[in-house]
Amino acid sequence: MTSGTDYAASDAVASATSGQLATFRLDGDLYGVEVEHVQEVLRSQQLTRVPLAPRAVAGLINLRGQVVTAIELRERLGRPARPEGTDAVVIVVRLDGEAVSLLVDSIADVVDVDAADFEAPPDTLEGQSRELIRGAYKLDGQLLLALDVHKAVSA
């Protein structure tokens, strides 16, 4: 019989993929989402607040006539609020035919990842962030946290 930790580690490795990740920075850390989910990247957009929405829902964006929900990833990952006067970058992802936007600090590169470099989420991740990270890839001198974009956009 395996322990819960062993199961979680083997489950994370099973979800490892090789391919390309669109990467972005959030509160100093490097995150990535599968390129096939990314529709486009936009500079800061005007948000319309939604009364009584969960805190992670920053508002709605008008994307060429389409209303798109904006998710504040800092809130979803339990990170401190974005510094006042700092604009978010918007990553529009398409999941199951629906567009959703993720608010991040800055966009980085598209990187090739190999499943052999994938490991379970670091033990230093706690709470909300641990639930939303599929695992991590070790890159040259840095750790790339693979975001489970489906979990990140669901409330």
C-alpha positions, 0 to 999 in steps of 0.5 A: 500500500502506498502513502498519500504522499506517494500517491500524490507524487505518482499522480502528478508524474502521470499528468506530466506532459511534454510540449510547450507552455506559455509562461508568465510571472506572478509575484516573482514566480514563473508559471506556465499553461499549455499553449493550446489553451492560450487564445491571446495575450493583451495589455491591461484591459478595463474591467467591469466589476461584478457585484457579489462575485467571488474575490477571485473574479476581478470583473468582466472584460469586453473582448471585441464584443464578447464578455469574458470573465477575468480571474485574478490569479494572485487571489486564486493562488493566495498571493498578495494583491498586485501593488497599487498602480501596477497593471495586470497583463491579460492571458485569454484562455479557451477551455471547452469552447469558453474564453476566460481571462487570467490576470498576471503580472507579466508574460514571459516566453513560450518554453519547451518542456519534457515530461522527464523534467516534471515532478510533483508540486514543491513541498513549499506550496501550501493551501490554495496554490498547492491545489492549483499546481499540477507540478513543476518543471526544472528549467535552467536555474529556475522552477516552472510551476505548471498551472492547472488552468481548469481548476484555476478558472473554476470557483 
